[in-house]
Amino acid sequence: MNPFITKNCMNLTALWHCYGAKKENDLWFSTDWPHRVWHDSLAKTVTLHCLQKSQLNPKQQLVMLDSCNGQRDQLPEGLKADVSLTLMHLLVSESCQSLRPGSDLEWLARDDELGIQAFVEMCSEGFGYPMDIAPLQRCAEKAGGKLGFLRSSGERVATVLLFQQGSTLGVYQVAVPNIHRGKGYASEVMRHCILWAQEHEVELITLQASEMGLSLYRRLGFQEVGSITLWRK
């Protein structure tokens, strides 16, 4: 497998483990939001084989890697594709970024319950669906996990979650509520994350982009390497 796909998927599944998961028939099931179900390889054949011994409920999404050979994937029986995400990465040493005056990142302390609650509320509003606070509290308490806000002139305008494993940094939960959209805050969050990575000896940044975010990440120099699909019953 392409090493960039491997590092991307390893960071992603490690974050889901951090959120909270239980194992059943070699599949992992989120104990609450984000309701993911996965095999640590994310490989389609082994995932579907394990699924034969388990059941999905309507909230859960089964996550699998898409074929990388250009062939069209067959639809798994009894499942329908919910969303596809593009695996992307950036070599930190090759990026040069500058920041807007008056913007900064505010990182939350691990025990900042009010701050984490505010993070959940803004992130839920930005993505348009409710999130649970417990998984994000677990991430904040974990070494390598960081929850933060982008502030513009002191006002919180966007959220971001970082999850670091060694020299790889995953970027997640970049959300901008409606009232602050159209002002370039998502791009500014990412520029801050790239500079943070450069200051902390990170070599690679990984993320999973929706269709809406692809153009933003491409402009920042991120490269596409594969995709995953989330399936529902």
Disulfide bonds with the S-S distance in Angstrom:
none
